[in-house]
Amino acid sequence: MRVEYREEACRTALNRVAGMPFRWTLNPYTGCAHRCTFCYVRAFERRADRPSDDRYGRSIRVKVNVAEVLRRELARASWQREEVVVGAATDPYQPAEGRFRLTRACLVELSAAWTPISIITRGPLVVRDLDVLLDASSRAGVDVAVSLPTLDERVWRTTEPGTAPPASRLEAVRRLAEAGIDVAVAVAPILPGLSDAPESLRSVVAAAREAGARSIWASVVHLRPGVREHFLAALERDWSDHVRRYEELFAGGAYLPGALARTLAAPARDAAASTRGAARPRHPRGQPPQLALLP
């Protein structure tokens, strides 16, 4: 698929969010070439009156000055060094990062400002930045969550068409873990009828543990407006025998009933709990010089 990259300046880098377990996010790009059929960001795009259908992921905004803007924001006296989540609305290690290196530049700034970092990605390119991650980990801390919902090749190819293969992501987990980075695997989203078989979920957990994942969590797909239409259209194309079931499952709204969602995620959750071993030691963290003398 041909992708257009639009190099544009941004006015802000850090985004304040509400209703989440974190308050700040950072996205060096807008749009994502991974084109996952279930991507929840499509709902945000629709609300912003931008394409959420097949056009999503064909045009990527590259925030060419994002690292410079971030440096100024982190230098403000009001900045409290709160955790910043990188990649909540677009993958920071999608193919564009190999060319533009904006995520790396932002990590350098966050590390220099003694700011805790959490990264969410499906991109094995994250291991390129091990040097920066280790430096940041020794300061305020870093954790990386690698999304890996399935090991099934057909499910992967049809639902995550622009992403790296599962084996490549597991290798990234292994390299991060061996380097001492706090790395988790997100078995997400679980797709009913496609990737929810207990033996399939257990195999993902086992592979993640073998690769060295410190923690594992799982969640079930949700289909908000903008996501729902695209996902069902892709399902009709690639898995037509499952369309009716999804229409029934999500007839009541964007989310499955809580009890059903917990049941679907249970095999992954139970497997993660049963394979939990001794935690890898975290990379030692320091303190910013100006705080070193505080009790």
Backbone as CSV, one residue per row, in Angstrom:
resi,resn,N_x,N_y,N_z,CA_x,CA_y,CA_z,C_x,C_y,C_z
1,MET,0.832,-1.183,0.000,0.000,0.000,0.000,0.875,1.244,0.000
2,ARG,0.533,2.200,-0.842,1.287,3.440,-0.916,0.891,4.348,0.244
3,VAL,1.890,4.873,0.953,1.642,5.737,2.105,2.238,7.109,1.836
4,GLU,1.456,8.137,2.122,1.914,9.520,1.987,2.395,10.008,3.355
5,TYR,3.584,10.607,3.388,4.107,11.167,4.627,4.088,12.690,4.522
6,ARG,3.346,13.324,5.420,3.193,14.778,5.416,4.007,15.360,6.562
7,GLU,5.065,16.060,6.242,5.924,16.658,7.251,5.335,18.006,7.662
8,GLU,4.875,18.073,8.903,4.209,19.271,9.399,4.695,19.589,10.808
9,ALA,4.777,20.863,11.132,5.155,21.278,12.473,3.970,21.116,13.421
10,CYS,4.276,20.885,14.689,3.230,20.807,15.707,3.423,21.939,16.712
11,ARG,2.329,22.326,17.371,2.406,23.393,18.373,2.613,22.835,19.770
12,THR,2.137,21.611,20.018,2.303,20.963,21.318,2.786,19.536,21.103
13,ALA,3.448,19.008,22.100,3.930,17.624,22.047,3.189,16.753,23.054
14,LEU,3.139,17.197,24.298,2.471,16.436,25.350,0.970,16.671,25.309
15,ASN,0.215,15.586,25.459,-1.245,15.664,25.479,-1.747,15.224,26.848
16,ARG,-2.555,16.043,27.475,-3.137,15.668,28.767,-4.422,14.888,28.516
17,VAL,-4.585,13.764,29.203,-5.760,12.914,29.003,-6.475,12.728,30.338
18,ALA,-7.747,12.371,30.248,-8.566,12.119,31.429,-9.170,10.726,31.334
19,GLY,-9.515,10.162,32.478,-10.166,8.866,32.510,-9.255,7.693,32.224
20,MET,-7.958,7.887,32.319,-6.981,6.836,32.079,-6.080,6.723,33.309
21,PRO,-5.347,5.593,33.441,-4.446,5.455,34.592,-3.172,6.277,34.448
22,PHE,-3.107,7.113,33.433,-1.976,8.024,33.235,-2.550,9.356,32.767
23,ARG,-1.738,10.418,32.876,-2.250,11.764,32.573,-1.661,12.374,31.307
24,TRP,-0.535,11.802,30.829,0.146,12.440,29.697,0.492,11.420,28.619
25,THR,0.270,11.813,27.372,0.657,10.975,26.237,1.475,11.799,25.245
26,LEU,2.172,11.079,24.405,3.002,11.696,23.373,2.925,10.831,22.124
27,ASN,2.620,11.454,20.991,2.527,10.726,19.725,3.282,11.492,18.646
28,PRO,4.484,11.041,18.276,5.269,11.764,17.279,4.655,11.760,15.879
29,TYR,3.700,10.863,15.650,3.038,10.763,14.354,1.531,10.780,14.561
30,THR,0.808,11.187,13.539,-0.643,11.045,13.509,-0.985,10.133,12.342
31,GLY,-1.768,9.089,12.635,-2.025,8.060,11.632,-1.040,6.917,11.799
32,CYS,-1.430,5.735,11.355,-0.578,4.565,11.560,-0.672,3.621,10.362
33,ALA,0.486,3.307,9.806,0.534,2.438,8.628,0.320,0.968,8.961
34,HIS,0.184,0.631,10.236,-0.082,-0.764,10.594,-1.472,-1.209,10.146
35,ARG,-2.425,-0.292,10.110,-3.767,-0.523,9.563,-4.490,-1.711,10.211
36,CYS,-4.329,-1.902,11.496,-5.039,-2.987,12.183,-6.543,-2.767,12.039
37,THR,-7.258,-3.816,11.683,-8.691,-3.669,11.409,-9.485,-3.310,12.651
38,PHE,-8.958,-3.631,13.831,-9.663,-3.417,15.087,-9.214,-2.164,15.819
39,CYS,-8.359,-1.363,15.231,-7.704,-0.258,15.948,-8.715,0.724,16.521
40,TYR,-8.640,0.944,17.835,-9.575,1.837,18.512,-9.382,3.292,18.111
41,VAL,-8.232,3.623,17.526,-7.973,5.012,17.135,-8.902,5.449,16.010
42,ARG,-9.416,4.498,15.244,-10.362,4.850,14.184,-11.563,5.611,14.750
43,ALA,-11.962,5.287,15.984,-13.068,6.011,16.608,-12.700,7.467,16.846
44,PHE,-11.460,7.720,17.264,-11.007,9.095,17.471,-10.980,9.854,16.138
45,GLU,-10.517,9.159,15.105,-10.452,9.786,13.787,-11.837,10.184,13.296
46,ARG,-12.805,9.314,13.509,-14.165,9.626,13.069,-14.710,10.849,13.806
47,ARG,-14.459,10.920,15.120,-14.947,12.067,15.891,-14.267,13.360,15.437
48,ALA,-13.029,13.242,14.946,-12.307,14.417,14.460,-12.610,14.714,12.995
49,ASP,-13.592,13.994,12.448,-13.998,14.163,11.055,-12.858,13.866,10.082
50,ARG,-12.062,12.850,10.450,-11.023,12.348,9.555,-11.366,10.918,9.156
51,PRO,-10.802,10.407,8.051,-11.168,9.069,7.575,-10.847,7.978,8.592
52,SER,-11.816,7.100,8.861,-11.603,5.958,9.741,-11.723,4.645,8.985
53,ASP,-11.976,4.729,7.683,-12.164,3.533,6.858,-10.828,3.091,6.269
54,ASP,-10.845,2.535,5.070,-9.616,2.043,4.442,-8.602,3.143,4.169
55,ARG,-9.034,4.375,4.204,-8.095,5.480,3.974,-7.191,5.727,5.183
56,TYR,-7.625,5.278,6.365,-6.805,5.469,7.552,-5.498,4.685,7.412
57,GLY,-4.393,5.343,7.658,-3.093,4.709,7.516,-2.438,4.956,6.171
58,ARG,-3.156,5.615,5.268,-2.567,5.924,3.959,-1.881,7.286,3.945
59,SER,-2.156,8.104,4.956,-1.530,9.416,5.064,-1.079,9.602,6.506
60,ILE,0.218,9.764,6.718,0.794,9.872,8.048,1.338,11.281,8.249
61,ARG,0.890,11.927,9.318,1.441,13.239,9.658,2.707,13.037,10.466
62,VAL,3.790,13.614,10.018,5.093,13.524,10.672,5.361,14.853,11.366
63,LYS,5.379,14.845,12.694,5.533,16.082,13.465,7.024,16.428,13.576
64,VAL,7.528,17.052,12.549,8.970,17.186,12.368,9.671,17.917,13.509
65,ASN,8.965,18.786,14.220,9.581,19.572,15.298,9.183,19.078,16.682
66,VAL,8.627,17.871,16.775,8.046,17.417,18.034,9.067,17.353,19.165
67,ALA,10.296,16.944,18.877,11.307,16.834,19.939,11.681,18.206,20.481
68,GLU,11.763,19.209,19.608,12.091,20.557,20.071,10.967,21.133,20.928
69,VAL,9.727,20.897,20.497,8.579,21.370,21.280,8.544,20.662,22.631
70,LEU,8.800,19.368,22.620,8.814,18.591,23.854,9.875,19.121,24.822
71,ARG,11.050,19.447,24.319,12.117,19.958,25.179,11.669,21.216,25.918
72,ARG,10.970,22.103,25.209,10.496,23.329,25.845,9.434,23.024,26.902
73,GLU,8.543,22.079,26.610,7.479,21.754,27.561,8.052,21.106,28.831
74,LEU,9.051,20.261,28.669,9.656,19.590,29.815,10.489,20.547,30.667
75,ALA,10.904,21.658,30.075,11.718,22.631,30.803,10.882,23.592,31.642
76,ARG,9.563,23.533,31.520,8.716,24.437,32.290,8.790,24.108,33.774
77,ALA,8.747,25.154,34.585,8.793,24.966,36.038,7.604,24.154,36.532
78,SER,6.506,24.179,35.787,5.289,23.462,36.197,5.349,21.959,35.914
79,TRP,6.341,21.518,35.129,6.395,20.097,34.789,6.812,19.281,36.012
80,GLN,6.004,18.283,36.370,6.199,17.505,37.594,6.821,16.127,37.355
81,ARG,7.336,15.906,36.184,7.973,14.624,35.842,7.010,13.440,36.020
82,GLU,5.793,13.634,35.553,4.823,12.553,35.575,5.084,11.604,34.414
83,GLU,4.590,10.396,34.535,4.769,9.396,33.483,4.183,9.886,32.161
84,VAL,4.904,9.633,31.087,4.429,9.943,29.741,4.305,8.634,28.974
85,VAL,3.127,8.388,28.421,2.877,7.186,27.626,3.084,7.528,26.154
86,VAL,3.994,6.830,25.524,4.342,7.080,24.125,3.699,6.002,23.261
87,GLY,2.751,6.422,22.417,2.139,5.476,21.501,0.712,5.094,21.822
88,ALA,0.000,5.918,22.599,-1.373,5.576,22.958,-2.340,5.752,21.794
89,ALA,-1.987,6.598,20.816,-2.905,6.865,19.713,-2.302,6.588,18.334
90,THR,-1.058,6.190,18.295,-0.431,5.780,17.044,0.869,5.070,17.403
91,ASP,1.232,4.046,16.659,2.415,3.283,17.043,3.680,4.107,16.839
92,PRO,4.468,4.308,17.900,5.678,5.130,17.776,6.789,4.447,16.989
93,TYR,6.644,3.126,16.745,7.655,2.399,15.978,7.072,1.795,14.710
94,GLN,6.127,2.502,14.106,5.654,2.130,12.781,6.761,2.424,11.768
95,PRO,6.622,1.986,10.521,7.719,2.137,9.551,8.278,3.545,9.424
96,ALA,7.446,4.578,9.602,7.934,5.954,9.455,9.098,6.258,10.399
97,GLU,9.100,5.607,11.569,10.142,5.892,12.550,11.526,5.502,12.061
98,GLY,11.598,4.482,11.199,12.888,4.098,10.656,13.521,5.203,9.829
99,ARG,12.685,6.045,9.272,13.174,7.141,8.427,13.325,8.445,9.210
100,PHE,12.317,8.780,10.023,12.289,10.109,10.638,12.897,10.152,12.042
101,ARG,12.920,9.045,12.761,13.584,8.928,14.059,13.054,9.933,15.092
102,LEU,11.783,10.264,15.007,11.194,11.226,15.941,10.956,10.613,17.317
103,THR,10.553,9.347,17.353,10.358,8.694,18.644,11.662,8.667,19.419
104,ARG,12.729,8.290,18.755,14.035,8.263,19.418,14.403,9.648,19.960
105,ALA,14.194,10.676,19.154,14.538,12.033,19.588,13.717,12.436,20.809
106,CYS,12.455,12.026,20.846,11.600,12.351,21.992,12.038,11.581,23.238
107,LEU,12.436,10.335,23.079,12.912,9.557,24.221,14.160,10.186,24.825
108,VAL,15.010,10.695,23.985,16.219,11.377,24.473,15.824,12.563,25.353
109,GLU,14.829,13.337,24.900,14.396,14.503,25.675,13.739,14.097,26.990
110,LEU,12.907,13.065,26.952,12.244,12.599,28.171,13.265,12.085,29.183
111,SER,14.249,11.358,28.692,15.287,10.849,29.574,16.079,11.991,30.189
112,ALA,16.452,12.967,29.392,17.229,14.107,29.893,16.460,14.884,30.953
113,ALA,15.124,14.825,30.874,14.281,15.541,31.827,13.845,14.656,32.988
114,TRP,14.452,13.489,33.136,14.156,12.586,34.250,12.660,12.295,34.359
115,THR,12.070,11.961,33.221,10.628,11.712,33.146,10.368,10.238,32.898
116,PRO,9.535,9.575,33.699,9.208,8.158,33.463,8.523,7.965,32.112
117,ILE,8.871,6.866,31.443,8.375,6.607,30.092,7.706,5.245,30.036
118,SER,6.546,5.202,29.394,5.898,3.930,29.047,5.665,3.930,27.546
119,ILE,6.034,2.838,26.897,5.914,2.727,25.444,4.975,1.584,25.108
120,ILE,4.073,1.825,24.167,3.166,0.793,23.650,3.458,0.639,22.166
121,THR,3.760,-0.590,21.712,4.138,-0.765,20.309,3.911,-2.180,19.815
122,ARG,3.760,-2.289,18.520,3.810,-3.562,17.815,5.072,-3.646,16.959
123,GLY,5.953,-2.660,17.096,7.102,-2.542,16.208,8.410,-3.022,16.811
124,PRO,9.027,-4.062,16.267,10.326,-4.542,16.750,11.442,-3.507,16.635
125,LEU,11.202,-2.433,15.881,12.212,-1.385,15.746,12.577,-0.775,17.101
126,VAL,11.767,-1.008,18.106,12.057,-0.472,19.435,13.439,-0.886,19.929
127,VAL,13.932,-2.048,19.507,15.242,-2.500,20.003,16.381,-1.647,19.454
128,ARG,16.151,-0.919,18.378,17.175,-0.003,17.866,17.563,1.015,18.921
129,ASP,16.605,1.359,19.791,16.822,2.428,20.763,17.187,1.913,22.150
130,LEU,17.761,0.723,22.220,18.133,0.164,23.517,19.067,1.087,24.297
131,ASP,19.969,1.755,23.607,20.888,2.635,24.319,20.147,3.760,25.033
132,VAL,19.176,4.360,24.347,18.391,5.436,24.951,17.501,4.890,26.052
133,LEU,16.904,3.725,25.831,16.017,3.123,26.825,16.768,2.781,28.106
134,LEU,17.972,2.279,27.973,18.764,1.943,29.159,19.145,3.193,29.932
135,ASP,19.473,4.253,29.222,19.788,5.504,29.903,18.566,6.031,30.639
136,ALA,17.405,5.998,29.977,16.172,6.471,30.604,15.784,5.595,31.781
137,SER,16.023,4.292,31.649,15.678,3.359,32.723,16.507,3.628,33.968
138,SER,17.747,4.038,33.796,18.616,4.317,34.934,18.282,5.642,35.604
139,ARG,17.439,6.427,34.973,17.047,7.725,35.540,15.670,7.599,36.200
140,ALA,14.621,7.838,35.435,13.275,7.841,36.016,12.511,6.555,35.739
141,GLY,13.006,5.725,34.836,12.356,4.450,34.575,11.687,4.366,33.219
142,VAL,11.699,3.157,32.657,11.086,2.870,31.357,10.378,1.531,31.437
143,ASP,9.199,1.446,30.837,8.622,0.136,30.581,8.072,0.116,29.168
144,VAL,8.161,-1.050,28.533,7.717,-1.235,27.154,6.680,-2.342,27.128
145,ALA,5.538,-2.081,26.508,4.510,-3.105,26.300,4.455,-3.430,24.820
146,VAL,4.739,-4.675,24.489,4.688,-5.140,23.099,3.353,-5.848,22.886
147,SER,2.562,-5.369,21.948,1.253,-5.956,21.679,1.413,-7.204,20.825
148,LEU,0.857,-8.315,21.295,0.950,-9.591,20.586,-0.323,-10.395,20.864
149,PRO,-1.371,-10.181,20.085,-2.641,-10.847,20.372,-2.724,-12.294,19.905
150,THR,-1.873,-12.695,18.975,-1.988,-14.043,18.427,-0.666,-14.485,17.806
151,LEU,-0.507,-15.809,17.716,0.608,-16.392,16.965,0.130,-16.981,15.645
152,ASP,-1.181,-16.988,15.436,-1.780,-17.569,14.228,-1.490,-16.687,13.019
153,GLU,-0.871,-17.266,11.992,-0.433,-16.456,10.857,-1.595,-15.845,10.093
154,ARG,-2.669,-16.603,9.880,-3.782,-16.051,9.108,-4.473,-14.920,9.867
155,VAL,-4.696,-15.121,11.158,-5.321,-14.065,11.955,-4.440,-12.817,11.947
156,TRP,-3.137,-13.008,12.139,-2.218,-11.870,12.113,-2.271,-11.144,10.769
157,ARG,-2.138,-11.869,9.679,-2.060,-11.237,8.360,-3.334,-10.485,7.989
158,THR,-4.480,-11.012,8.388,-5.744,-10.386,7.986,-6.193,-9.268,8.906
159,THR,-5.807,-9.323,10.170,-6.274,-8.295,11.105,-5.221,-7.247,11.439
160,GLU,-3.949,-7.534,11.198,-2.863,-6.578,11.447,-1.970,-6.502,10.214
161,PRO,-2.504,-6.106,9.067,-1.784,-6.281,7.799,-0.471,-5.537,7.668
162,GLY,-0.285,-4.437,8.411,0.945,-3.660,8.260,1.970,-3.886,9.347
163,THR,1.746,-4.873,10.206,2.637,-5.075,11.349,3.691,-6.142,11.078
164,ALA,4.683,-6.179,11.946,5.724,-7.205,11.873,5.169,-8.540,12.351
165,PRO,5.732,-9.647,11.887,5.258,-10.976,12.298,5.385,-11.188,13.803
166,PRO,4.553,-12.041,14.365,4.640,-12.346,15.796,6.039,-12.769,16.240
167,ALA,6.724,-13.571,15.422,8.058,-14.032,15.799,9.031,-12.865,15.954
168,SER,8.888,-11.848,15.124,9.766,-10.679,15.230,9.485,-9.905,16.508
169,ARG,8.232,-9.835,16.906,7.887,-9.134,18.141,8.407,-9.893,19.360
170,LEU,8.320,-11.209,19.320,8.857,-12.012,20.420,10.367,-11.848,20.534
171,GLU,11.045,-11.744,19.408,12.488,-11.518,19.435,12.797,-10.151,20.054
172,ALA,11.947,-9.157,19.769,12.138,-7.848,20.384,11.956,-7.932,21.895
173,VAL,10.947,-8.695,22.344,10.741,-8.894,23.776,11.984,-9.519,24.398
174,ARG,12.517,-10.530,23.739,13.698,-11.219,24.263,14.872,-10.256,24.407
175,ARG,15.124,-9.455,23.389,16.267,-8.546,23.425,16.088,-7.450,24.467
176,LEU,14.878,-6.951,24.612,14.613,-5.950,25.634,14.813,-6.537,27.028
177,ALA,14.267,-7.737,27.237,14.374,-8.379,28.552,15.830,-8.678,28.896
178,GLU,16.576,-9.195,27.940,17.976,-9.524,28.193,18.797,-8.281,28.513
179,ALA,18.378,-7.146,27.968,19.098,-5.898,28.241,18.727,-5.308,29.599
180,GLY,17.676,-5.835,30.225,17.261,-5.327,31.524,16.117,-4.346,31.484
181,ILE,15.464,-4.201,30.331,14.316,-3.306,30.215,13.070,-4.009,30.754
182,ASP,12.253,-3.285,31.479,10.988,-3.811,31.997,10.020,-3.946,30.826
183,VAL,9.796,-5.175,30.353,8.988,-5.392,29.159,7.797,-6.277,29.472
184,ALA,6.647,-5.882,28.962,5.407,-6.633,29.119,4.904,-7.052,27.741
185,VAL,4.025,-8.039,27.717,3.329,-8.419,26.491,1.843,-8.212,26.709
186,ALA,1.221,-7.506,25.774,-0.218,-7.259,25.817,-0.897,-8.209,24.841
187,VAL,-1.624,-9.172,25.359,-2.398,-10.086,24.511,-3.697,-9.348,24.201
188,ALA,-3.616,-8.461,23.238,-4.729,-7.550,22.998,-4.712,-7.034,21.558
189,PRO,-5.910,-6.938,20.971,-7.158,-7.382,21.560,-7.438,-8.848,21.235
190,ILE,-8.132,-9.512,22.142,-8.619,-10.865,21.876,-9.847,-10.748,20.982
191,LEU,-9.861,-11.502,19.908,-10.958,-11.443,18.937,-11.817,-12.697,19.060
192,PRO,-13.052,-12.587,19.530,-13.916,-13.760,19.669,-14.033,-14.544,18.362
193,GLY,-13.826,-15.838,18.468,-13.941,-16.701,17.306,-12.708,-16.765,16.439
194,LEU,-11.805,-15.804,16.594,-10.591,-15.773,15.774,-9.346,-16.103,16.595
195,SER,-9.215,-15.471,17.754,-7.988,-15.670,18.543,-8.276,-15.999,19.999
196,ASP,-9.513,-16.396,20.310,-9.884,-16.602,21.707,-9.845,-18.056,22.156
197,ALA,-9.434,-18.988,21.290,-9.346,-20.384,21.710,-8.367,-20.501,22.874
198,PRO,-8.744,-21.191,23.954,-7.866,-21.266,25.133,-6.459,-21.726,24.812
199,GLU,-6.337,-22.731,23.935,-4.996,-23.222,23.624,-4.179,-22.173,22.866
200,SER,-4.852,-21.358,22.053,-4.156,-20.295,21.331,-3.654,-19.222,22.292
201,LEU,-4.502,-18.829,23.232,-4.106,-17.811,24.206,-2.981,-18.315,25.099
202,ARG,-3.083,-19.581,25.500,-2.018,-20.140,26.336,-0.692,-20.190,25.588
203,SER,-0.753,-20.431,24.275,0.489,-20.483,23.502,1.140,-19.107,23.405
204,VAL,0.330,-18.049,23.312,0.888,-16.697,23.287,1.571,-16.390,24.616
205,VAL,0.890,-16.736,25.716,1.452,-16.486,27.044,2.750,-17.259,27.230
206,ALA,2.752,-18.524,26.822,3.960,-19.335,26.982,5.123,-18.749,26.184
207,ALA,4.837,-18.305,24.957,5.891,-17.721,24.128,6.396,-16.417,24.731
208,ALA,5.484,-15.629,25.289,5.878,-14.368,25.909,6.759,-14.607,27.126
209,ARG,6.391,-15.582,27.958,7.203,-15.911,29.130,8.574,-16.428,28.711
210,GLU,8.588,-17.278,27.701,9.851,-17.828,27.228,10.775,-16.719,26.727
211,ALA,10.175,-15.687,26.120,10.975,-14.574,25.605,11.466,-13.658,26.721
212,GLY,10.869,-13.757,27.909,11.338,-12.961,29.030,10.414,-11.849,29.477
213,ALA,9.156,-11.867,29.029,8.217,-10.820,29.440,8.065,-10.806,30.952
214,ARG,8.194,-9.631,31.530,8.082,-9.488,32.983,6.629,-9.618,33.422
215,SER,5.708,-9.101,32.613,4.288,-9.187,32.921,3.507,-9.388,31.633
216,ILE,2.269,-9.868,31.788,1.397,-10.153,30.649,-0.009,-9.726,31.029
217,TRP,-0.670,-9.027,30.130,-2.062,-8.683,30.366,-2.863,-8.887,29.085
218,ALA,-4.168,-9.011,29.242,-5.028,-9.317,28.105,-6.295,-8.486,28.164
219,SER,-6.847,-8.184,27.001,-8.138,-7.497,26.930,-8.851,-7.901,25.651
220,VAL,-10.159,-7.753,25.670,-11.007,-8.159,24.544,-11.309,-6.948,23.673
221,VAL,-11.481,-7.172,22.389,-11.746,-6.095,21.446,-13.016,-5.334,21.826
222,HIS,-13.018,-4.037,21.555,-14.247,-3.255,21.634,-14.397,-2.484,20.328
223,LEU,-15.636,-2.252,19.940,-15.928,-1.711,18.613,-16.785,-0.458,18.722
224,ARG,-16.131,0.670,18.873,-16.838,1.940,18.890,-17.191,2.365,17.468
225,PRO,-18.097,3.320,17.329,-18.396,3.843,15.984,-17.133,4.329,15.295
226,GLY,-16.971,3.942,14.071,-15.746,4.236,13.327,-14.870,3.013,13.258
227,VAL,-14.757,2.296,14.370,-14.041,1.021,14.397,-14.968,-0.082,13.918
228,ARG,-16.179,-0.080,14.442,-17.141,-1.144,14.158,-17.348,-1.333,12.650
229,GLU,-17.605,-0.225,11.946,-17.918,-0.325,10.516,-16.745,-0.904,9.730
230,HIS,-15.554,-0.422,10.038,-14.383,-0.912,9.312,-14.084,-2.365,9.663
231,PHE,-14.160,-2.694,10.942,-13.854,-4.053,11.363,-14.824,-5.057,10.745
232,LEU,-16.115,-4.746,10.750,-17.097,-5.677,10.184,-16.920,-5.825,8.673
233,ALA,-16.541,-4.739,8.003,-16.280,-4.830,6.560,-15.077,-5.722,6.289
234,ALA,-14.024,-5.575,7.096,-12.842,-6.435,6.935,-13.189,-7.878,7.275
235,LEU,-14.039,-8.063,8.283,-14.461,-9.404,8.671,-15.244,-10.058,7.542
236,GLU,-16.102,-9.300,6.900,-16.881,-9.826,5.759,-15.958,-10.276,4.648
237,ARG,-14.866,-9.564,4.453,-13.910,-9.897,3.388,-13.072,-11.127,3.740
238,ASP,-12.584,-11.196,4.978,-11.604,-12.220,5.340,-12.156,-13.378,6.164
239,TRP,-13.227,-13.123,6.923,-13.785,-14.135,7.831,-15.312,-14.035,7.807
240,SER,-15.892,-14.162,6.631,-17.316,-13.866,6.464,-18.226,-14.710,7.361
241,ASP,-17.785,-15.910,7.721,-18.637,-16.764,8.559,-18.725,-16.282,9.999
242,HIS,-17.949,-15.249,10.348,-17.980,-14.731,11.719,-18.765,-13.440,11.848
243,VAL,-19.205,-12.870,10.750,-19.858,-11.561,10.794,-21.113,-11.594,11.655
244,ARG,-21.969,-12.584,11.446,-23.229,-12.627,12.192,-22.983,-12.709,13.692
245,ARG,-21.989,-13.500,14.093,-21.708,-13.626,15.511,-21.290,-12.289,16.109
246,TYR,-20.460,-11.541,15.397,-20.027,-10.247,15.914,-21.186,-9.272,15.994
247,GLU,-22.064,-9.309,15.018,-23.228,-8.426,15.065,-24.084,-8.734,16.291
248,GLU,-24.181,-10.014,16.632,-24.945,-10.400,17.816,-24.206,-10.027,19.100
249,LEU,-22.885,-10.298,19.130,-22.110,-10.006,20.333,-22.121,-8.524,20.683
250,PHE,-22.066,-7.676,19.664,-21.967,-6.243,19.886,-23.269,-5.510,19.579
251,ALA,-24.364,-6.233,19.615,-25.663,-5.603,19.370,-26.001,-4.589,20.448
252,GLY,-25.475,-4.801,21.654,-25.798,-3.910,22.759,-24.885,-2.721,22.919
253,GLY,-23.864,-2.616,22.107,-22.952,-1.487,22.231,-21.538,-1.831,21.835
254,ALA,-20.600,-0.952,22.184,-19.213,-1.098,21.752,-18.455,-2.157,22.533
255,TYR,-18.937,-2.470,23.751,-18.219,-3.388,24.628,-19.044,-4.642,24.881
256,LEU,-18.351,-5.760,25.040,-19.019,-6.983,25.451,-19.429,-6.866,26.919
257,PRO,-20.461,-7.595,27.323,-20.787,-7.637,28.748,-19.567,-8.052,29.559
258,GLY,-19.419,-7.457,30.735,-18.220,-7.682,31.538,-17.940,-9.136,31.823
259,ALA,-18.969,-9.903,32.158,-18.773,-11.314,32.492,-18.243,-12.085,31.289
260,LEU,-18.777,-11.795,30.102,-18.317,-12.490,28.901,-16.884,-12.096,28.567
261,ALA,-16.559,-10.822,28.675,-15.197,-10.370,28.391,-14.205,-11.033,29.336
262,ARG,-14.573,-11.140,30.610,-13.680,-11.787,31.576,-13.505,-13.268,31.260
263,THR,-14.579,-13.911,30.812,-14.494,-15.328,30.459,-13.568,-15.541,29.265
264,LEU,-13.667,-14.673,28.267,-12.830,-14.811,27.079,-11.358,-14.571,27.395
265,ALA,-11.086,-13.665,28.313,-9.699,-13.356,28.655,-9.126,-14.299,29.707
266,ALA,-9.977,-15.094,30.340,-9.537,-15.936,31.458,-8.386,-16.881,31.116
267,PRO,-8.415,-17.572,29.957,-7.297,-18.483,29.666,-5.944,-17.778,29.646
268,ALA,-5.899,-16.582,29.072,-4.635,-15.836,29.051,-4.265,-15.378,30.448
269,ARG,-5.244,-14.872,31.176,-4.978,-14.402,32.541,-4.495,-15.538,33.436
270,ASP,-5.175,-16.687,33.352,-4.806,-17.827,34.199,-3.436,-18.374,33.816
271,ALA,-3.166,-18.435,32.501,-1.860,-18.931,32.051,-0.745,-17.999,32.506
272,ALA,-1.013,-16.688,32.460,-0.009,-15.726,32.906,0.264,-15.894,34.391
273,ALA,-0.797,-16.111,35.166,-0.621,-16.276,36.612,0.132,-17.562,36.938
274,SER,-0.168,-18.632,36.217,0.452,-19.927,36.527,1.901,-20.004,36.092
275,THR,2.305,-19.138,35.160,3.692,-19.166,34.687,4.522,-18.039,35.273
276,ARG,3.929,-17.289,36.200,4.671,-16.173,36.783,5.819,-16.709,37.631
277,GLY,7.003,-16.300,37.293,8.175,-16.742,38.037,8.842,-15.578,38.726
278,ALA,10.083,-15.766,39.040,10.840,-14.688,39.682,10.962,-13.517,38.725
279,ALA,10.626,-12.343,39.194,10.682,-11.158,38.342,12.127,-10.808,38.031
280,ARG,12.333,-10.380,36.812,13.668,-9.903,36.457,13.958,-8.619,37.220
281,PRO,15.157,-8.448,37.710,15.460,-7.194,38.406,15.361,-6.014,37.459
282,ARG,14.763,-4.937,37.941,14.688,-3.740,37.123,16.069,-3.104,37.018
283,HIS,16.274,-2.396,35.927,17.515,-1.643,35.784,17.545,-0.591,36.887
284,PRO,18.663,-0.430,37.602,18.700,0.540,38.700,18.394,1.952,38.226
285,ARG,17.600,2.660,39.006,17.213,4.013,38.644,17.917,5.020,39.530
286,GLY,18.243,6.138,38.969,18.873,7.194,39.735,17.877,8.275,40.097
287,GLN,18.376,9.438,40.428,17.547,10.584,40.719,18.110,11.779,39.977
288,PRO,17.237,12.686,39.594,17.749,13.912,38.974,18.644,14.650,39.966
289,PRO,19.704,15.243,39.483,20.648,15.900,40.381,20.000,16.846,41.362
290,GLN,18.983,17.627,40.901,18.398,18.613,41.784,17.546,18.006,42.877
291,LEU,17.254,16.682,42.790,16.471,16.015,43.821,17.325,15.081,44.667
292,ALA,18.566,14.966,44.374,19.397,13.936,44.999,19.517,14.099,46.504
293,LEU,19.401,15.317,47.009,19.599,15.542,48.436,18.290,15.533,49.235
294,LEU,17.171,15.364,48.547,15.900,15.362,49.250,15.711,14.067,50.001
295,PRO,15.070,14.051,51.183,14.851,12.828,51.944,13.821,11.944,51.250
